[in-house]
């Protein structure tokens, strides 16, 4: 093969590799045991059902529950809706996440502000930061209320809002040819 043919082949291979790489999304709340793991599983399932190549993870801005499973109430309510959170473990948001993820989704306005403060420490990074409800007409840029200190209604609200916001993100990604 000539040098030009080699370069064209390598360029095509690079483009194929780039398009086969998943679009990476990180869902972030405070403790990573209620809202963000629920959002992770729901968003991943909806993206997969839509045929999108999206990889979803979750983290918390705090380190309150390192390596703990999601709250048992979150797991119970999620499972009743067909979502299994049992394999997830809590972790704290890391500076490296801003390099490793294309999009970081905050569950509420306070965590959104904390994420932006962390991002500012890094200077130029590729990650975009948005609210989970950024494109959701039913919950326009609304915080996802933390159900931790409440009752069953709070956990049901988390599921309903995560389902709605996930549908909105899938629709947005499809319109932008992402994933």
C-alpha positions in Angstrom: 0.0 0.0 0.0 1.2 3.5 -0.7 1.7 6.0 2.1 -1.5 7.9 1.1 -3.5 4.7 1.0 -2.2 3.8 4.5 -3.2 7.3 5.8 -6.7 7.0 4.3 -7.1 3.5 5.8 -5.9 4.7 9.2 -8.2 7.7 9.0 -11.2 5.4 8.2 -10.2 3.1 11.1 -10.0 6.1 13.5 -13.5 7.3 12.4 -14.9 3.8 12.9 -13.4 3.6 16.4 -14.7 7.1 17.3 -18.3 6.3 16.2 -18.2 2.9 18.1 -17.2 4.6 21.3 -20.2 5.1 23.6 -21.4 8.6 24.6 -20.7 8.6 28.3 -23.1 10.2 30.8 -22.7 10.6 34.6 -25.7 11.2 36.8 -24.9 13.1 40.0 -26.7 13.8 43.2 -25.5 14.3 46.8 -24.9 10.8 48.2 -25.3 8.5 45.2 -27.8 6.2 47.0 -31.2 7.5 45.9 -31.6 9.8 43.0 -28.5 9.3 40.8 -28.5 5.5 40.8 -32.2 5.5 39.9 -31.5 8.0 37.1 -28.5 5.9 36.0 -30.5 2.7 35.6 -33.6 4.4 34.0 -31.5 6.5 31.6 -29.4 3.5 30.6 -32.5 1.3 30.0 -34.3 4.0 27.9 -31.2 4.7 25.8 -30.6 1.0 25.2 -34.3 0.5 24.2 -33.9 3.4 21.7 -30.8 1.7 20.2 -28.4 4.4 21.4 -24.8 3.7 22.2 -24.8 5.5 25.6 -23.0 4.4 28.7 -24.4 5.7 32.0 -22.9 5.8 35.5 -23.6 7.7 38.7 -21.8 9.4 41.5 -22.4 11.8 44.4 -20.8 15.1 45.2 -20.3 14.0 48.8 -18.5 10.9 50.1 -21.2 10.0 52.7 -21.8 6.4 51.5 -18.6 5.1 49.8 -19.2 1.7 48.1 -22.7 1.3 49.7 -25.6 -0.1 47.8 -28.5 2.2 46.9 -30.9 3.0 49.7 -33.2 0.0 50.3 -36.3 2.1 49.7 -34.9 3.3 46.3 -34.2 -0.3 45.4 -37.7 -1.5 46.4 -39.5 1.2 44.5 -37.3 0.9 41.5 -37.8 -2.9 41.4 -41.5 -2.4 41.5 -41.2 -0.5 38.2 -38.8 -3.1 36.6 -35.5 -1.4 37.4 -32.8 -3.2 39.3 -30.4 -1.1 41.3 -28.9 -3.9 43.4 -25.6 -4.1 41.5 -24.7 -0.5 41.9 -22.3 1.0 44.5 -22.0 4.6 45.7 -18.9 6.6 44.7 -17.9 10.2 44.9 -17.5 12.5 41.9 -13.8 12.7 40.9 -12.0 15.3 38.9 -11.1 12.6 36.4 -14.9 12.2 35.7 -14.7 15.5 33.8 -12.3 13.9 31.3 -14.0 10.5 31.2 -17.6 11.6 30.6 -19.2 13.6 27.8 -22.1 14.8 29.9 -22.6 15.2 33.6 -26.2 15.5 34.7 -27.0 17.1 38.0 -30.1 16.0 39.9 -30.7 19.4 41.5 -29.5 23.0 41.4 -27.2 22.8 44.5 -25.3 19.8 43.1 -25.3 21.5 39.7 -23.5 24.5 41.3 -21.1 22.2 43.1 -20.3 20.3 39.9 -19.6 23.6 38.1 -17.2 24.7 40.9 -15.3 21.4 40.5 -15.2 21.8 36.8 -13.8 25.3 37.1 -10.8 23.9 38.9 -9.8 22.0 35.8 -9.9 24.7 33.2 -10.5 23.3 29.8 -12.4 20.0 29.9 -14.7 18.3 27.4 -17.6 17.4 29.7 -20.8 19.4 29.5 -22.8 19.9 32.7 -26.6 20.1 32.6 -29.6 19.4 34.8 -31.2 16.0 34.5 -34.5 17.8 33.6 -32.8 20.1 31.1 -35.0 19.1 28.1 -38.0 17.8 30.1 -41.2 19.7 29.3 -43.0 18.1 32.2 -40.3 19.1 34.7 -38.5 22.0 33.0 -35.1 22.4 34.6 -36.6 21.4 38.0 -34.6 19.8 40.7 -35.3 16.2 41.4 -36.3 16.3 45.1 -34.2 14.2 47.5 -36.5 11.4 48.9 -34.1 10.3 51.6 -35.9 11.9 54.6 -39.4 11.4 53.2 -41.9 8.7 52.5 -42.9 6.5 49.6 -44.3 9.4 47.6 -40.8 10.9 47.3 -39.3 7.7 45.8 -42.2 7.3 43.4 -41.6 11.0 42.3 -38.0 10.2 41.7 -38.9 7.3 39.4 -41.6 9.3 37.5 -39.3 12.3 37.0 -36.3 10.2 36.0 -38.5 8.4 33.5 -39.8 11.6 32.0 -36.4 13.3 31.9 -34.7 10.2 30.5 -37.3 10.1 27.6 -36.5 13.8 27.0 -32.7 13.1 26.9 -33.2 10.2 24.5 -35.3 12.3 22.2 -32.7 15.1 22.3 -29.8 12.7 21.6 -31.8 11.2 18.7 -32.4 14.7 17.3 -28.6 15.5 17.6 -27.4 12.1 16.3 -25.7 11.4 19.6 -25.2 7.8 20.6 
